[in-house]
Amino acid sequence: MKPTPPNLLTFHFILIVLSFFIHKSLAVGVDRDEAKQLRDELRGMFYHAFNGYMDHAFPLDELRPLTCKGEDSLGGYALTLIDSLDTLALLGDRERFSASVEWIGKNLRFDINKTVSLFETTIRILGGLLSAHLIASDYATGMRVPSYNDELLHLSEDLAQRLLPAFDTPTGIPFGSVNLLHGVDDDESKITSTAGGGTLTLEFGVLSRLTNNPVYEQVTKNAVRGLWSRRSKLDLVGAHINVFTGEWTQKDAGIGTSIDSFYEYLLKAYILFGDEEYLFMFQEAYRAAMHYLYNDPWYVEVNMNSAQLVWPLFNSLQAFWPGLQVLAGDIDPAIRTHAAFFSVWKKYGFTPEGFNLATFTVQYGQKSYPLRPELIESTYWLYKATRDPRYLDAGRDMVASLQYGAKCACGYCHISDVESHVQEDHMESFFLAETVKYLWLLFDLAAGPDNLVENGPYKYIFSTEGHLFPATPEISLVNEHCSYLGAFCRGNGARRKSPFNASDDASQESNGSKLHLSWGPTSFSSERTFHGSGSRSGLIKGLCPGLTHGQKLGISYLAETDITHKADQTNQQEVTLVQSNSVMVISNSKSIPRTEKNDLGDIQDLSPTSSEATHLGHPKNEGDVPPSS
């Protein structure tokens, strides 16, 4: 064999040394000083985009950051400003927060002839107004606006009244769009998405509790019931449904596009309002998702009735799921799934809207990255739960991608193709409401938190648009009994009228006895245990702890359910409400077991091999998907 030339050996040795030092430099974690620098950099990113909007687009809805112009994309009512209000408060910017609240109170009107998305208007406008109202009206937040006189709350109620006609359907599931002046248009589609009909409970529920008007909470809860009662025998829901007939028009079940936040609001409505009906639905829905959709570490889409594989696809909206699992206390699968999702980000510099799990390539026609926050949101929650520095490293990579790939003249641009990193002249309002917010919270937490969420007077739940809803007694304990310590009762010790219809009271009768239900936790102690039967401590009178959830809550099912409804709910595992810093976490004492899904065929081996994982880990500098976050 011919000996290797000395100069070639030297070259190989240099390569080995360089690769070692490169690896060491890349492996250095984010320390507290760098976390502070990144937090400050994110503040600068927010103001680059916010000032670009205010200077070039306000009062239009959104900024076109390449051409420095504005556009009306939703309703023509300063969408980006409203969506940014609680981020301004979170950053401690009293001057701009106060000025924005005052301007909106004086100038915003909803008596306009515009047909708007019920879903987007609820999560962005109604949620933004309510969150800002709760901050601006409360001295305890440190952001009280002296001149404020509930203007944003009055606007919220006016807007909600204009949205109510959308719920006037035989199923209770709302139309997807409504005209703010004339109600539902005659030619409005009768088809809506599961997320569109099932992601309204937080905003409307908070409004009911602030205004003492039960209608808003009632109609949105009826919408959730309308969807859930039409689930399949497998406890799966489809993507689109006819709001008049209740027939599923798209039967693909998944955790991403068109369904995602339906799951999210089941759990969050329970956490915020203490309503155990939402917890029961979430437990059943989550169990089904983990059984039929989870292909460790990925998630697929299947037919809701047969569980046959439809799509072996990661779509970017799935990336919220690990964060939701943190709230549900199911950390281990959240860690594995986040790692898989982040490997896609590392490969392209961003997550494409669709990534094919069969070919491990970008899905044709789904190559864009519209500044979505979902993977960043999950990164924040996993760091909050584990304090694992890998999530700070991931956050640093995400900041670098946004700064070097998406930053443009007046803000941050959509990426139209994650492979070529071509920029598009659009910036969704959720970039300021969520994407920057979650990254800032991540590094502020690592630097030693000093913000409203971590150090404020309340525990906060984030809406699907990233808006802050505090678990105040006025919101979370409004339906509690008045006879025990910790209850919140409005006026003269009288229990507030239940924000549900009269039929609910009748449905709560079982075994001949009327049940007096407590719908919310009395406190947020570090360890508080609730049993599947719904039993509470002996301080609460009138409960029948032997009843199942179905008996207790009077839930009726329209679909035949001959399997997996776990009739013996009395043997359910305990659910514990714990406090982790300032986040409330619902954790199961046992992880939900995963069983083999033989009907998925070849998709059994979707988990990346070591070589595939290595390939996906290489960083690279960059349909039918709704614009929502």
C-alpha positions in Angstrom: 0.0 0.0 0.0 1.3 3.4 -0.9 2.1 5.5 2.2 0.0 8.6 2.9 2.0 11.8 2.0 3.0 13.8 5.1 1.3 17.0 4.0 -2.0 15.0 3.7 -1.6 13.6 7.2 -1.0 17.1 8.5 -4.2 18.3 6.7 -6.2 15.5 8.3 -4.8 16.4 11.7 -5.7 20.0 11.3 -9.2 19.1 10.3 -9.6 16.9 13.4 -8.4 19.7 15.6 -10.6 22.3 14.0 -13.6 20.0 14.2 -12.9 19.5 17.9 -12.7 23.2 18.6 -15.8 23.9 16.5 -17.7 21.3 18.4 -16.5 22.7 21.7 -17.5 26.3 20.7 -20.9 25.1 19.5 -21.4 23.1 22.7 -21.0 26.1 25.0 -24.3 26.7 26.6 -26.1 30.0 27.2 -24.9 31.4 30.6 -26.7 34.2 32.5 -24.8 37.0 30.9 -25.5 35.8 27.4 -29.2 35.3 28.4 -29.3 38.9 29.4 -27.8 39.9 26.1 -30.3 37.8 24.2 -33.1 39.2 26.2 -32.0 42.8 25.3 -31.6 41.8 21.7 -35.1 40.5 21.7 -36.4 43.8 23.1 -34.6 45.4 20.2 -36.3 43.0 17.8 -39.7 43.8 19.2 -39.2 47.6 18.8 -37.7 47.3 15.3 -40.9 45.6 14.2 -43.3 47.6 16.5 -41.8 51.0 15.5 -41.9 49.9 11.9 -45.6 49.2 12.2 -46.4 52.4 14.0 -44.3 54.6 11.6 -45.4 53.0 8.3 -48.6 51.0 8.8 -50.7 52.3 11.8 -53.7 52.4 12.0 -54.0 49.7 9.3 -53.9 46.2 10.5 -50.5 44.9 9.6 -47.1 46.0 8.3 -45.5 45.2 5.0 -41.9 45.1 6.2 -40.1 45.0 2.9 -41.8 48.0 1.3 -42.5 49.8 4.6 -46.3 50.1 3.9 -49.4 49.0 5.7 -52.4 46.7 4.8 -55.8 45.9 6.2 -55.8 42.1 6.6 -58.6 41.4 9.1 -61.0 44.2 9.9 -59.2 47.5 9.5 -58.9 48.3 13.2 -55.2 48.6 14.1 -54.8 44.8 14.6 -51.1 44.8 15.3 -51.3 47.5 17.9 -54.1 45.6 19.8 -52.2 42.3 19.5 -49.1 44.0 20.9 -50.6 45.6 24.0 -49.8 43.0 26.6 -46.3 42.5 25.1 -45.7 46.2 25.8 -46.9 45.7 29.4 -44.7 42.6 29.7 -41.7 44.7 28.7 -42.6 47.3 31.3 -43.1 50.0 28.7 -45.6 52.1 30.7 -45.5 55.1 28.3 -46.3 53.3 25.1 -48.8 50.9 26.8 -50.7 53.8 28.4 -50.7 55.8 25.1 -51.9 52.8 23.1 -54.7 52.0 25.6 -55.8 55.6 25.5 -55.8 55.8 21.7 -57.8 52.6 21.3 -60.3 53.7 23.9 -60.9 56.9 22.1 -60.7 55.8 18.5 -61.6 52.1 18.0 -65.1 51.3 16.7 -66.6 48.1 15.6 -69.8 49.4 13.9 -68.3 48.7 10.5 -69.5 46.8 7.4 -66.7 44.2 7.5 -67.0 40.4 7.4 -64.4 39.0 9.7 -63.1 35.6 10.8 -64.7 34.7 14.1 -61.7 32.8 15.2 -59.0 35.4 14.3 -61.1 38.3 15.6 -61.7 36.4 18.9 -58.1 35.4 19.6 -56.4 38.5 18.4 -58.8 41.4 18.9 -61.1 40.3 21.7 -58.2 38.5 23.5 -55.9 41.5 23.1 -58.5 44.0 24.4 -59.4 41.8 27.4 -55.8 41.1 28.4 -54.9 44.8 28.2 -58.0 45.8 30.2 -57.0 43.4 33.0 -53.6 44.9 33.1 -54.5 48.6 32.7 -57.3 48.5 35.3 -55.3 46.8 38.1 -52.8 48.6 40.4 -51.3 45.2 41.4 -49.9 44.7 37.9 -47.8 47.9 38.1 -49.1 49.0 34.8 -52.3 50.7 35.9 -53.3 53.5 33.5 -54.5 56.5 35.6 -57.0 57.8 33.0 -58.4 54.4 32.2 -62.1 53.9 32.8 -62.9 50.4 31.4 -63.0 51.6 27.7 -61.4 48.3 26.5 -63.9 46.2 28.4 -66.8 48.2 26.8 -65.2 47.7 23.4 -64.8 44.0 24.1 -68.5 43.6 25.0 -69.5 45.5 21.9 -67.4 43.3 19.7 -68.6 40.1 21.3 -72.2 41.2 20.8 -71.5 41.6 17.1 -69.9 38.1 17.0 -72.8 36.4 18.7 -74.9 35.9 15.5 -72.3 33.4 14.3 -73.4 31.0 17.0 -77.0 30.9 15.8 -76.9 27.4 14.2 -78.7 24.1 14.8 -75.6 22.5 16.3 -74.4 25.4 18.3 -71.1 25.2 16.4 -70.6 28.7 15.0 -70.1 29.9 11.4 -66.5 30.7 10.5 -67.2 34.4 9.6 -69.6 37.1 10.6 -70.3 40.7 9.4 -69.8 43.2 12.3 -72.7 45.3 11.1 -75.2 42.9 9.6 -74.5 39.5 11.2 -73.9 36.3 9.2 -73.9 36.9 5.4 -76.6 35.0 3.4 -73.9 33.2 1.4 -71.6 32.3 4.4 -70.2 28.8 4.2 -71.7 26.3 6.5 -68.3 24.5 6.9 -66.0 25.5 9.7 -62.9 24.0 11.2 -62.7 22.3 14.6 -60.2 24.8 15.8 -62.3 27.7 14.6 -65.4 26.5 16.5 -63.6 25.2 19.6 -61.0 27.9 20.4 -63.2 30.6 21.8 -63.8 29.6 25.4 -61.1 31.5 27.1 -61.9 34.9 25.6 -65.6 34.7 25.8 -65.5 33.0 29.2 -63.3 35.8 30.7 -65.7 38.4 29.2 -68.7 36.7 30.8 -67.0 36.7 34.2 -66.0 40.4 33.9 -69.4 41.6 32.7 -71.6 39.2 34.7 -73.3 38.2 31.4 -73.4 34.4 31.1 -74.3 34.4 27.4 -70.7 34.6 26.0 -69.5 31.7 28.1 -72.6 29.7 27.4 -72.5 29.9 23.6 -68.8 29.0 23.4 -69.2 26.1 25.8 -72.1 24.8 23.7 -69.9 25.0 20.6 -67.3 22.8 22.3 -70.0 20.4 23.4 -71.4 20.4 19.8 -68.0 19.3 18.5 -67.1 16.9 21.2 -70.5 15.1 21.1 -69.9 14.4 17.4 -66.5 12.8 17.9 -65.9 9.3 16.6 -66.0 6.0 18.5 -62.3 6.4 18.9 -62.6 9.8 20.7 -61.1 11.5 17.6 -62.4 14.7 16.0 -62.1 15.6 12.3 -60.8 18.8 10.8 -64.0 20.4 9.2 -67.6 20.1 10.1 -71.0 21.3 8.7 -72.4 23.6 11.4 -76.0 22.9 10.3 -76.0 19.1 10.0 -73.1 18.3 12.3 -71.6 16.1 9.6 -67.8 15.9 9.3 -66.7 17.1 5.8 -63.1 16.4 6.4 -62.4 13.4 8.6 -58.7 13.7 9.0 -57.8 13.7 12.7 -54.5 15.2 13.9 -53.0 17.7 16.4 -52.1 20.3 13.8 -53.8 22.3 11.1 -57.5 23.0 11.7 -57.7 21.1 15.0 -54.7 22.2 17.1 -56.1 24.8 19.5 -59.2 22.8 20.2 -57.1 20.5 22.4 -55.3 23.5 23.9 -58.5 25.2 25.1 -59.9 22.1 26.6 -57.1 22.0 29.1 -56.6 25.8 29.5 -60.4 26.4 30.1 -60.2 23.9 33.0 -57.1 25.5 34.4 -58.5 29.0 34.2 -62.1 28.4 35.1 -61.9 25.2 37.1 -64.7 23.6 35.0 -64.2 19.9 35.2 -66.3 19.2 32.1 -63.4 20.6 30.1 -60.9 18.4 32.1 -63.0 15.3 31.3 -63.1 16.1 27.6 -59.4 16.9 27.6 -58.4 13.6 29.3 -60.4 11.6 26.8 -59.2 13.6 23.8 -55.6 13.5 24.9 -55.7 9.7 25.6 -57.1 9.1 22.0 -54.5 11.4 20.5 -51.6 9.7 22.2 -53.0 6.3 21.2 -53.9 6.8 17.6 -51.8 9.9 16.4 -48.6 9.5 18.3 -45.8 7.7 16.5 -42.9 8.5 18.8 -41.6 11.1 18.4 -43.8 12.3 15.6 -47.5 12.7 15.1 -49.5 11.7 12.0 -53.0 12.3 10.7 -55.5 9.4 10.5 -59.1 8.8 9.6 -61.1 9.7 12.6 -63.3 6.6 12.3 -60.9 3.9 11.3 -57.5 5.3 12.5 -56.1 4.5 9.1 -53.1 6.6 8.2 -53.9 9.6 6.0 -50.8 11.9 6.2 -47.3 11.1 7.5 -46.7 14.8 7.9 -45.3 17.2 10.4 -47.0 20.5 9.9 -45.7 23.6 11.8 -48.9 24.1 13.9 -48.2 20.7 15.6 -45.3 22.4 17.3 -47.5 23.8 20.1 -48.1 20.3 21.4 -45.0 19.8 23.6 -45.9 23.0 25.4 -49.4 21.7 26.0 -47.9 18.5 27.3 -45.9 20.5 29.8 -49.2 21.9 31.1 -50.7 18.4 31.1 -47.6 17.1 33.0 -46.6 14.6 30.3 -43.0 15.8 30.1 -41.1 12.8 28.6 -42.9 12.6 25.3 -42.8 16.4 25.1 -39.0 16.3 25.3 -38.7 13.7 22.5 -41.2 15.4 20.2 -39.6 18.8 20.7 -36.2 17.4 19.8 -37.7 15.9 16.6 -39.5 19.1 15.6 -36.4 21.2 16.4 -34.2 19.0 14.2 -36.4 20.2 11.3 -35.7 23.8 12.3 -31.9 23.1 12.4 -32.0 21.5 9.0 -33.6 24.6 7.3 -33.1 27.4 9.7 -36.9 27.6 10.1 -39.8 25.1 10.2 -41.7 24.8 6.9 -45.4 24.6 7.0 -45.2 20.9 6.0 -42.4 18.3 6.3 -43.0 14.9 4.9 -42.1 12.1 7.3 -41.9 9.5 4.6 -39.2 11.3 2.6 -37.8 13.6 5.3 -38.1 16.5 2.9 -40.2 19.7 2.7 -43.7 19.0 1.6 -44.4 20.4 -1.9 -46.5 23.6 -1.7 -45.8 24.0 2.1 -42.3 25.5 2.0 -43.0 28.8 3.8 -42.4 30.0 7.4 -44.8 32.8 8.3 -42.9 33.7 11.5 -44.9 31.1 13.5 -44.4 31.0 17.3 -45.4 27.4 18.1 -42.0 25.7 18.4 -40.7 28.7 20.3 -43.6 28.5 22.7 -42.9 24.9 23.4 -39.2 25.7 23.9 -40.2 28.2 26.6 -42.5 25.8 28.4 -40.0 23.0 28.4 -37.2 25.2 29.7 -39.6 26.5 32.4 -40.4 22.9 33.4 -36.9 21.3 33.2 -34.4 24.2 33.3 -32.4 22.1 30.8 -29.9 24.4 29.0 -30.5 22.7 25.7 -33.7 24.9 25.3 -31.7 28.0 25.8 -29.3 26.8 23.0 -32.4 26.2 20.8 -33.7 29.6 21.6 -30.4 31.2 20.6 -30.5 29.4 17.3 -34.0 30.6 16.7 -33.0 34.2 17.4 -30.1 33.9 15.0 -32.4 32.5 12.3 -34.8 35.4 12.7 -32.1 38.0 12.8 -30.2 36.8 9.8 -33.0 35.3 7.7 -36.2 37.2 8.4 -35.1 40.7 9.4 -35.8 43.3 6.8 -36.1 47.1 6.3 -39.0 47.9 8.7 -39.7 44.7 10.6 -39.5 40.9 10.0 -40.6 39.2 6.8 -42.3 35.9 6.2 -40.0 33.3 4.6 -41.6 32.1 1.4 -39.3 29.1 1.0 -37.2 27.7 3.8 -34.8 26.1 1.4 -33.9 29.3 -0.4 -34.8 31.8 2.4 -36.6 34.1 0.0 -38.4 36.8 2.0 -42.0 37.8 1.6 -43.5 41.3 2.2 -45.7 40.4 5.1 -45.5 40.4 9.0 -48.4 38.7 10.9 -49.5 40.5 14.1 -48.7 37.3 16.1 -45.0 37.9 15.5 -45.2 40.7 18.2 -48.0 39.0 20.2 -46.2 35.6 20.5 -43.0 34.9 18.6 -40.9 37.6 20.1 -42.8 37.4 23.4 -42.0 33.7 24.1 -38.4 34.2 23.1 -38.1 37.2 25.4 -39.7 35.3 28.3 -37.3 32.4 27.7 -34.2 34.4 28.2 -35.6 36.7 30.9 -36.4 33.5 32.8 -32.8 32.4 32.4 -31.4 35.8 33.3 -33.3 36.0 36.5 -36.9 36.8 35.8 -38.3 40.3 36.2 -41.7 40.4 34.5 -45.4 40.4 35.1 -45.8 36.7 34.4 -43.0 35.4 36.6 -43.1 38.0 39.4 -46.6 39.5 39.1 -49.5 39.1 41.5 -51.3 36.3 39.7 -50.7 33.1 37.8 -51.3 33.6 34.1 -52.7 31.4 31.4 -51.6 32.3 27.8 -54.3 32.2 25.2 -53.6 30.6 21.8 -52.5 34.1 20.6 -50.2 34.5 23.6 -52.4 36.9 25.5 -52.3 37.0 29.3 -55.3 36.0 31.3 -54.8 36.1 35.1 -56.2 33.5 37.4 -57.8 36.2 39.6 -60.7 35.3 42.0 -63.0 37.3 39.8 -62.2 35.0 36.9 -61.3 31.6 38.4 -63.4 31.4 41.5 -66.6 33.1 40.3 -68.7 30.0 40.6 -67.3 28.7 43.9 -69.4 28.1 46.9 -69.6 30.9 49.4 -69.5 28.6 52.4 -65.8 27.8 52.7 -62.5 29.6 52.8 -61.0 30.9 49.6 -64.3 31.3 47.7 -65.0 34.4 45.6 -68.5 35.7 45.8 -69.8 38.8 44.1 -71.8 41.1 46.4 -73.4 40.4 49.8 -72.1 36.8 49.9 -74.6 35.7 47.3 -73.4 33.1 44.8 -73.1 34.4 41.3 -75.5 33.0 38.8 -74.0 30.1 36.9 -72.9 31.1 33.4 -74.6 28.2 31.8 -78.2 27.6 30.7 -80.9 26.3 32.9 -80.8 22.9 31.4 -77.4 22.4 32.9 -78.9 22.5 36.4 -81.3 19.8 35.4 -78.5 17.7 33.8 -76.6 17.8 37.1 -79.3 15.7 38.8 -78.4 12.1 39.1 -79.5 9.2 41.3 -82.4 11.4 42.5 -80.2 14.0 44.2 -79.2 17.5 43.1 -75.5 18.1 42.9 -74.0 21.4 44.0 -70.9 21.7 41.9 -67.7 23.6 42.5 -66.3 24.6 39.1 -63.0 26.0 40.1 -60.0 25.3 42.5 -60.2 27.2 45.7 -56.5 28.0 45.7 -53.3 27.3 43.9 -51.3 25.5 46.5 -48.2 23.7 45.6 -49.9 20.3 46.0 -53.6 19.9 45.4 -55.1 16.6 44.3 -58.3 16.1 42.5 -59.8 12.7 41.8 -61.4 11.6 38.6 -64.7 11.3 40.4 -64.7 15.0 41.0 -64.5 14.8 44.8 -63.3 17.8 46.7 -62.3 18.3 50.3 -64.8 18.0 53.1 -65.2 21.7 53.2 -67.5 21.5 50.2 -71.1 20.3 50.9 -73.4 18.4 48.6 -71.0 16.4 46.4 -71.5 12.8 45.6 -67.9 11.5 45.1 -69.0 8.1 43.8 -70.3 9.5 40.5 -68.5 9.2 37.3 -67.6 12.4 35.3 -70.4 11.5 32.8 -73.0 11.1 35.5 -71.9 14.2 37.4 -71.8 16.5 34.4 -74.7 15.1 32.5 -72.7 14.8 29.3 -74.7 13.4 26.4 -73.0 11.8 23.4 -74.5 11.8 19.9 -72.0 9.4 18.6 -72.2 5.7 19.5 -69.5 5.0 22.0 -69.1 1.3 22.5 -65.4 1.6 23.3 -62.8 3.6 25.3 -65.2 5.8 27.3 -63.8 4.2 30.4 -67.1 3.8 32.1 -65.4 3.2 35.4 -64.2 6.7 35.8 -64.0 6.1 39.6 -60.8 4.2 38.8 -59.3 7.1 36.9 -55.8 8.1 37.9 -55.4 11.1 40.1 -54.8 14.5 38.6 -52.7 16.8 40.5 -52.7 20.6 40.2 -49.2 21.8 41.1 -47.4 25.1 40.9 -44.1 25.3 39.1 -42.8 28.8 39.6 -45.8 30.8 38.2 -47.2 28.2 35.9 -50.0 25.9 36.8 -49.4 22.4 35.7 -51.9 19.6 35.4 -49.9 16.4 35.8 -51.0 12.8 35.6 -49.5 10.5 38.2 -48.9 7.9 35.5 -48.0 8.5 31.9 -50.6 7.4 29.4 -49.4 4.0 28.1 -48.6 3.9 24.4 -49.8 0.8 22.5 -48.8 -0.4 19.1 -50.8 0.9 16.2 -50.7 -2.0 13.8 -53.1 -0.3 11.4 -50.5 2.4 10.6 -48.4 -0.1 8.5 -45.1 1.3 7.3 -45.4 4.4 9.4 -44.3 2.3 12.4 -40.7 3.3 11.7 -41.1 7.0 11.4 -38.8 7.7 14.3 -35.6 8.9 12.8 -32.6 6.6 12.8 -29.4 7.8 14.2 -28.1 8.7 10.7 -31.4 10.5 9.9 -31.2 12.4 13.2 -27.6 13.4 12.4 -28.7 14.5 9.0 -31.5 16.6 10.4 -29.2 18.2 12.9 -27.1 20.0 10.3 -28.0 23.7 10.5 -28.7 25.5 7.3 -28.8 29.2 7.1 -33.7 29.3 6.3 -51.6 24.8 1.2 -54.1 24.5 3.2 -52.8 26.0 6.5 -54.7 28.7 8.3 -52.9 32.0 9.1 -53.6 31.7 12.8 -51.2 30.8 15.4 
